[in-house]
Amino acid sequence: MESAHYFSAQPAGPFTRKPLTVELAGGTRQLQTSSGIFSPDGIDKGTAVLLADAPPPAPQGNLLDIGCGWGPIALTMALRAPHSHVYAVDVNERCVSLTNENAALLGLGNVTASTPGAVDPKLRFDTIWSNPPIRIGKDELHALLLHWLPLLAPGGSAWLVVQKNLGSDSLQRWLAGELDSSFTVTRESTSKSFRILRVRKASH
């Protein structure tokens, strides 16, 4: 059950941590979750598709998870690319706390979760992975993607998982029209009811 409040900076209800056991990056992980966040009881279907189908993240440099929730994407990136630094952003302060705490539980010193405004605007990202929050509405989603995707480093790629019936094809066309000519937008795969879109920044 998705909470109605998980797009809020401070969701309603108490912030009560509860244990969560999940498979991430080939291992069983003991983590924490809470109500008032996206997919509190485990890895949602879209994120599972992204984690299974996206190629490995850049082995070093800066990586980004947009809309981190309790941290499944950011933690997987950090586990698979231990020499990188993973930035995880979410407007929900509960998600930021949980992602930082879960990184500490796994001994991952290469994860920094924060609200979007706390990220240094000069940073550029070699890999972006995201299950973007489609349900925040089209205008908000477009503003979110046009803020982060242009921060790809030259040669970098963003991998976005979007449900077909929530407008993946129209989003692909829109991104192709909005981003400048140094970016290419392609549909990389379809799995179950999800598509993975790739946004690539040219090397030069």
Phi and psi in degrees as GROMACS dihedral restraints (atoms count N, CA, C in turn):
[ dihedral_restraints ]
;  ai    aj    ak    al  type     phi  dphi    fc
    3     4     5     6     1   -81.6    20    10
    4     5     6     7     1   133.8    20    10
    6     7     8     9     1   -71.7    20    10
    7     8     9    10     1   142.0    20    10
    9    10    11    12     1   -72.0    20    10
   10    11    12    13     1   -10.3    20    10
   12    13    14    15     1  -108.8    20    10
   13    14    15    16     1     6.6    20    10
   15    16    17    18     1   -74.5    20    10
   16    17    18    19     1    -6.2    20    10
   18    19    20    21     1   -91.8    20    10
   19    20    21    22     1    -1.4    20    10
   21    22    23    24     1   -81.3    20    10
   22    23    24    25     1   149.9    20    10
   24    25    26    27     1   -63.6    20    10
   25    26    27    28     1   -40.0    20    10
   27    28    29    30     1  -129.8    20    10
   28    29    30    31     1    94.9    20    10
   30    31    32    33     1   -62.8    20    10
   31    32    33    34     1   154.7    20    10
   33    34    35    36     1   -70.2    20    10
   34    35    36    37     1   159.4    20    10
   36    37    38    39     1    88.5    20    10
   37    38    39    40     1   161.0    20    10
   39    40    41    42     1   -70.4    20    10
   40    41    42    43     1   148.1    20    10
   42    43    44    45     1   -89.6    20    10
   43    44    45    46     1    87.0    20    10
   45    46    47    48     1  -109.6    20    10
   46    47    48    49     1   114.2    20    10
   48    49    50    51     1   -75.2    20    10
   49    50    51    52     1   143.2    20    10
   51    52    53    54     1  -138.9    20    10
   52    53    54    55     1   153.5    20    10
   54    55    56    57     1   -70.9    20    10
   55    56    57    58     1   149.0    20    10
   57    58    59    60     1  -140.4    20    10
   58    59    60    61     1   126.0    20    10
   60    61    62    63     1  -110.2    20    10
   61    62    63    64     1   122.5    20    10
   63    64    65    66     1  -139.9    20    10
   64    65    66    67     1   161.0    20    10
   66    67    68    69     1   -95.4    20    10
   67    68    69    70     1   120.3    20    10
   69    70    71    72     1  -135.8    20    10
   70    71    72    73     1   133.5    20    10
   72    73    74    75     1    50.2    20    10
   73    74    75    76     1    44.1    20    10
   75    76    77    78     1    78.8    20    10
   76    77    78    79     1    10.2    20    10
   78    79    80    81     1  -139.8    20    10
   79    80    81    82     1   159.0    20    10
   81    82    83    84     1   -85.0    20    10
   82    83    84    85     1   127.4    20    10
   84    85    86    87     1  -120.9    20    10
   85    86    87    88     1   136.9    20    10
   87    88    89    90     1  -100.3    20    10
   88    89    90    91     1   111.3    20    10
   90    91    92    93     1  -127.4    20    10
   91    92    93    94     1  -171.0    20    10
   93    94    95    96     1  -126.8    20    10
   94    95    96    97     1   149.6    20    10
   96    97    98    99     1  -141.2    20    10
   97    98    99   100     1  -175.6    20    10
   99   100   101   102     1  -165.1    20    10
  100   101   102   103     1   164.1    20    10
  102   103   104   105     1   -74.3    20    10
  103   104   105   106     1   169.9    20    10
  105   106   107   108     1    79.7    20    10
  106   107   108   109     1    15.6    20    10
  108   109   110   111     1  -132.6    20    10
  109   110   111   112     1   170.6    20    10
  111   112   113   114     1   -72.6    20    10
  112   113   114   115     1   133.9    20    10
  114   115   116   117     1    46.2    20    10
  115   116   117   118     1    60.9    20    10
  117   118   119   120     1   -69.2    20    10
  118   119   120   121     1   -17.7    20    10
  120   121   122   123     1   -97.8    20    10
  121   122   123   124     1     6.4    20    10
  123   124   125   126     1   156.3    20    10
  124   125   126   127     1  -163.7    20    10
  126   127   128   129     1   -87.6    20    10
  127   128   129   130     1   121.7    20    10
  129   130   131   132     1   -70.6    20    10
  130   131   132   133     1   165.4    20    10
  132   133   134   135     1   -61.7    20    10
  133   134   135   136     1   -41.8    20    10
  135   136   137   138     1   -64.2    20    10
  136   137   138   139     1   -45.9    20    10
  138   139   140   141     1   -61.9    20    10
  139   140   141   142     1   -39.5    20    10
  141   142   143   144     1   -60.4    20    10
  142   143   144   145     1   -40.8    20    10
  144   145   146   147     1   -62.9    20    10
  145   146   147   148     1   -45.3    20    10
  147   148   149   150     1   -60.8    20    10
  148   149   150   151     1   -46.8    20    10
  150   151   152   153     1   -65.9    20    10
  151   152   153   154     1   -30.8    20    10
  153   154   155   156     1   -80.3    20    10
  154   155   156   157     1   -33.7    20    10
  156   157   158   159     1  -105.2    20    10
  157   158   159   160     1   -23.7    20    10
  159   160   161   162     1   -71.4    20    10
  160   161   162   163     1   143.2    20    10
  162   163   164   165     1   -67.5    20    10
  163   164   165   166     1   164.8    20    10
  165   166   167   168     1   -55.6    20    10
  166   167   168   169     1   145.1    20    10
  168   169   170   171     1   -68.9    20    10
  169   170   171   172     1   166.2    20    10
  171   172   173   174     1   -53.8    20    10
  172   173   174   175     1   135.4    20    10
  174   175   176   177     1   -70.3    20    10
  175   176   177   178     1   -19.1    20    10
  177   178   179   180     1  -148.0    20    10
  178   179   180   181     1   178.4    20    10
  180   181   182   183     1    93.1    20    10
  181   182   183   184     1  -159.1    20    10
  183   184   185   186     1  -105.3    20    10
  184   185   186   187     1   130.8    20    10
  186   187   188   189     1  -118.1    20    10
  187   188   189   190     1   155.2    20    10
  189   190   191   192     1  -137.9    20    10
  190   191   192   193     1   136.1    20    10
  192   193   194   195     1  -116.5    20    10
  193   194   195   196     1   117.0    20    10
  195   196   197   198     1   -94.6    20    10
  196   197   198   199     1   116.4    20    10
  198   199   200   201     1    81.9    20    10
  199   200   201   202     1    68.5    20    10
  201   202   203   204     1   -80.0    20    10
  202   203   204   205     1   -19.1    20    10
  204   205   206   207     1    57.3    20    10
  205   206   207   208     1  -138.3    20    10
  207   208   209   210     1   -82.3    20    10
  208   209   210   211     1    -2.2    20    10
  210   211   212   213     1   115.3    20    10
  211   212   213   214     1    11.3    20    10
  213   214   215   216     1   -60.1    20    10
  214   215   216   217     1   -39.1    20    10
  216   217   218   219     1   -72.7    20    10
  217   218   219   220     1   -49.6    20    10
  219   220   221   222     1   -60.6    20    10
  220   221   222   223     1   -42.9    20    10
  222   223   224   225     1   -66.1    20    10
  223   224   225   226     1   -39.2    20    10
  225   226   227   228     1   -64.0    20    10
  226   227   228   229     1   -44.3    20    10
  228   229   230   231     1   -58.7    20    10
  229   230   231   232     1   -44.3    20    10
  231   232   233   234     1   -66.9    20    10
  232   233   234   235     1   -36.9    20    10
  234   235   236   237     1   -69.6    20    10
  235   236   237   238     1   -37.4    20    10
  237   238   239   240     1   -84.3    20    10
  238   239   240   241     1   -19.7    20    10
  240   241   242   243     1  -133.1    20    10
  241   242   243   244     1    71.1    20    10
  243   244   245   246     1   -64.7    20    10
  244   245   246   247     1   -16.9    20    10
  246   247   248   249     1   -95.4    20    10
  247   248   249   250     1     5.2    20    10
  249   250   251   252     1   -94.1    20    10
  250   251   252   253     1   173.3    20    10
  252   253   254   255     1  -118.9    20    10
  253   254   255   256     1   124.6    20    10
  255   256   257   258     1  -101.6    20    10
  256   257   258   259     1   123.5    20    10
  258   259   260   261     1  -101.9    20    10
  259   260   261   262     1   131.8    20    10
  261   262   263   264     1  -123.5    20    10
  262   263   264   265     1   129.2    20    10
  264   265   266   267     1  -123.7    20    10
  265   266   267   268     1   145.2    20    10
  267   268   269   270     1  -158.4    20    10
  268   269   270   271     1   143.1    20    10
  270   271   272   273     1   -73.1    20    10
  271   272   273   274     1   -21.9    20    10
  273   274   275   276     1   -82.9    20    10
  274   275   276   277     1   112.4    20    10
  276   277   278   279     1   -63.7    20    10
  277   278   279   280     1   -27.1    20    10
  279   280   281   282     1   -64.7    20    10
  280   281   282   283     1   -40.1    20    10
  282   283   284   285     1   -64.5    20    10
  283   284   285   286     1   -41.6    20    10
  285   286   287   288     1   -59.6    20    10
  286   287   288   289     1   -46.6    20    10
  288   289   290   291     1   -61.6    20    10
  289   290   291   292     1   -46.2    20    10
  291   292   293   294     1   -64.9    20    10
  292   293   294   295     1   -41.4    20    10
  294   295   296   297     1   -64.2    20    10
  295   296   297   298     1   -43.2    20    10
  297   298   299   300     1   -63.7    20    10
  298   299   300   301     1   -41.0    20    10
  300   301   302   303     1   -67.2    20    10
  301   302   303   304     1   -40.3    20    10
  303   304   305   306     1   -67.6    20    10
  304   305   306   307     1   -36.6    20    10
  306   307   308   309     1   -61.3    20    10
  307   308   309   310     1   -41.4    20    10
  309   310   311   312     1   -65.3    20    10
  310   311   312   313     1   -38.2    20    10
  312   313   314   315     1   -61.2    20    10
  313   314   315   316     1   -32.9    20    10
  315   316   317   318     1   -91.1    20    10
  316   317   318   319     1     1.2    20    10
  318   319   320   321     1    70.4    20    10
  319   320   321   322     1    28.2    20    10
  321   322   323   324     1   -95.1    20    10
  322   323   324   325     1   107.4    20    10
  324   325   326   327     1   -88.4    20    10
  325   326   327   328     1     2.5    20    10
  327   328   329   330     1  -107.2    20    10
  328   329   330   331     1    26.0    20    10
  330   331   332   333     1  -122.2    20    10
  331   332   333   334     1   131.2    20    10
  333   334   335   336     1  -127.0    20    10
  334   335   336   337     1   112.0    20    10
  336   337   338   339     1  -102.0    20    10
  337   338   339   340     1   139.2    20    10
  339   340   341   342     1  -157.8    20    10
  340   341   342   343     1   171.1    20    10
  342   343   344   345     1   -73.1    20    10
  343   344   345   346     1   157.7    20    10
  345   346   347   348     1   -56.3    20    10
  346   347   348   349     1   -37.6    20    10
  348   349   350   351     1   -67.4    20    10
  349   350   351   352     1   -15.5    20    10
  351   352   353   354     1   -87.0    20    10
  352   353   354   355     1    -4.4    20    10
  354   355   356   357     1   -83.7    20    10
  355   356   357   358     1   131.8    20    10
  357   358   359   360     1   -59.0    20    10
  358   359   360   361     1   118.8    20    10
  360   361   362   363     1   -65.9    20    10
  361   362   363   364     1   -12.9    20    10
  363   364   365   366     1   -82.6    20    10
  364   365   366   367     1   -12.2    20    10
  366   367   368   369     1   -65.2    20    10
  367   368   369   370     1   144.6    20    10
  369   370   371   372     1  -123.7    20    10
  370   371   372   373     1   148.4    20    10
  372   373   374   375     1  -117.9    20    10
  373   374   375   376     1   131.1    20    10
  375   376   377   378     1   -79.2    20    10
  376   377   378   379     1   -31.9    20    10
  378   379   380   381     1  -140.6    20    10
  379   380   381   382     1   135.4    20    10
  381   382   383   384     1  -120.9    20    10
  382   383   384   385     1   128.5    20    10
  384   385   386   387     1  -117.8    20    10
  385   386   387   388     1   137.8    20    10
  387   388   389   390     1  -156.9    20    10
  388   389   390   391     1   140.3    20    10
  390   391   392   393     1  -104.1    20    10
  391   392   393   394     1    85.1    20    10
  393   394   395   396     1   -65.2    20    10
  394   395   396   397     1   149.6    20    10
  396   397   398   399     1   -77.5    20    10
  397   398   399   400     1    78.0    20    10
  399   400   401   402     1   -54.6    20    10
  400   401   402   403     1   -36.2    20    10
  402   403   404   405     1   -76.2    20    10
  403   404   405   406     1    -0.8    20    10
  405   406   407   408     1   -73.0    20    10
  406   407   408   409     1   -10.8    20    10
  408   409   410   411     1   108.3    20    10
  409   410   411   412     1   151.9    20    10
  411   412   413   414     1   -61.9    20    10
  412   413   414   415     1   -45.6    20    10
  414   415   416   417     1   -62.7    20    10
  415   416   417   418     1   -45.2    20    10
  417   418   419   420     1   -66.4    20    10
  418   419   420   421     1   -39.8    20    10
  420   421   422   423     1   -63.6    20    10
  421   422   423   424     1   -45.8    20    10
  423   424   425   426     1   -61.7    20    10
  424   425   426   427     1   -42.5    20    10
  426   427   428   429     1   -62.9    20    10
  427   428   429   430     1   -40.9    20    10
  429   430   431   432     1   -60.8    20    10
  430   431   432   433     1   -49.7    20    10
  432   433   434   435     1   -68.6    20    10
  433   434   435   436     1   -36.6    20    10
  435   436   437   438     1   -74.5    20    10
  436   437   438   439     1   -14.1    20    10
  438   439   440   441     1   -79.4    20    10
  439   440   441   442     1   -46.6    20    10
  441   442   443   444     1   -90.4    20    10
  442   443   444   445     1   -40.4    20    10
  444   445   446   447     1   -62.1    20    10
  445   446   447   448     1   -36.7    20    10
  447   448   449   450     1   -66.0    20    10
  448   449   450   451     1    -8.2    20    10
  450   451   452   453     1   -88.8    20    10
  451   452   453   454     1     8.6    20    10
  453   454   455   456     1   -62.4    20    10
  454   455   456   457     1   138.9    20    10
  456   457   458   459     1   -73.5    20    10
  457   458   459   460     1   156.0    20    10
  459   460   461   462     1   -53.1    20    10
  460   461   462   463     1   131.2    20    10
  462   463   464   465     1    83.1    20    10
  463   464   465   466     1    -3.1    20    10
  465   466   467   468     1   -83.3    20    10
  466   467   468   469     1   162.3    20    10
  468   469   470   471     1  -135.0    20    10
  469   470   471   472     1   144.5    20    10
  471   472   473   474     1  -108.9    20    10
  472   473   474   475     1   138.9    20    10
  474   475   476   477     1  -120.2    20    10
  475   476   477   478     1   116.7    20    10
  477   478   479   480     1  -117.4    20    10
  478   479   480   481     1   132.5    20    10
  480   481   482   483     1  -104.4    20    10
  481   482   483   484     1   127.8    20    10
  483   484   485   486     1  -138.7    20    10
  484   485   486   487     1   133.3    20    10
  486   487   488   489     1   -68.4    20    10
  487   488   489   490     1   138.5    20    10
  489   490   491   492     1   -58.5    20    10
  490   491   492   493     1   -45.2    20    10
  492   493   494   495     1   -77.8    20    10
  493   494   495   496     1     0.1    20    10
  495   496   497   498     1  -106.9    20    10
  496   497   498   499     1    16.3    20    10
  498   499   500   501     1    97.8    20    10
  499   500   501   502     1    32.4    20    10
  501   502   503   504     1   -61.9    20    10
  502   503   504   505     1   -40.4    20    10
  504   505   506   507     1   -70.1    20    10
  505   506   507   508     1   -40.2    20    10
  507   508   509   510     1   -69.4    20    10
  508   509   510   511     1   -33.5    20    10
  510   511   512   513     1   -65.7    20    10
  511   512   513   514     1   -39.9    20    10
  513   514   515   516     1   -59.8    20    10
  514   515   516   517     1   -46.2    20    10
  516   517   518   519     1   -64.5    20    10
  517   518   519   520     1   -41.5    20    10
  519   520   521   522     1   -63.8    20    10
  520   521   522   523     1   -46.1    20    10
  522   523   524   525     1   -60.7    20    10
  523   524   525   526     1   -41.9    20    10
  525   526   527   528     1   -61.7    20    10
  526   527   528   529     1   -33.5    20    10
  528   529   530   531     1   -81.6    20    10
  529   530   531   532     1   -26.3    20    10
  531   532   533   534     1   -91.4    20    10
  532   533   534   535     1   -36.7    20    10
  534   535   536   537     1   -77.3    20    10
  535   536   537   538     1   151.6    20    10
  537   538   539   540     1   -74.5    20    10
  538   539   540   541     1   177.5    20    10
  540   541   542   543     1   -69.4    20    10
  541   542   543   544     1    -7.6    20    10
  543   544   545   546     1   -79.3    20    10
  544   545   546   547     1    -5.1    20    10
  546   547   548   549     1  -110.9    20    10
  547   548   549   550     1   144.2    20    10
  549   550   551   552     1  -122.0    20    10
  550   551   552   553     1   142.9    20    10
  552   553   554   555     1  -122.5    20    10
  553   554   555   556     1   121.1    20    10
  555   556   557   558     1  -133.3    20    10
  556   557   558   559     1   155.1    20    10
  558   559   560   561     1   -91.8    20    10
  559   560   561   562     1   117.6    20    10
  561   562   563   564     1   -90.7    20    10
  562   563   564   565     1   -35.0    20    10
  564   565   566   567     1  -163.1    20    10
  565   566   567   568     1   162.0    20    10
  567   568   569   570     1  -129.5    20    10
  568   569   570   571     1   129.1    20    10
  570   571   572   573     1  -140.2    20    10
  571   572   573   574     1   127.4    20    10
  573   574   575   576     1    54.8    20    10
  574   575   576   577     1  -124.2    20    10
  576   577   578   579     1  -104.8    20    10
  577   578   579   580     1    22.8    20    10
  579   580   581   582     1  -119.6    20    10
  580   581   582   583     1   148.9    20    10
  582   583   584   585     1  -114.3    20    10
  583   584   585   586     1   147.6    20    10
  585   586   587   588     1  -107.2    20    10
  586   587   588   589     1   120.9    20    10
  588   589   590   591     1  -100.6    20    10
  589   590   591   592     1   141.3    20    10
  591   592   593   594     1  -116.0    20    10
  592   593   594   595     1   128.5    20    10
  594   595   596   597     1  -112.6    20    10
  595   596   597   598     1   118.3    20    10
  597   598   599   600     1  -116.1    20    10
  598   599   600   601     1   135.4    20    10
  600   601   602   603     1   -96.3    20    10
  601   602   603   604     1   129.7    20    10
  603   604   605   606     1   -58.9    20    10
  604   605   606   607     1   152.7    20    10
  606   607   608   609     1   -69.8    20    10
  607   608   609   610     1   -31.3    20    10
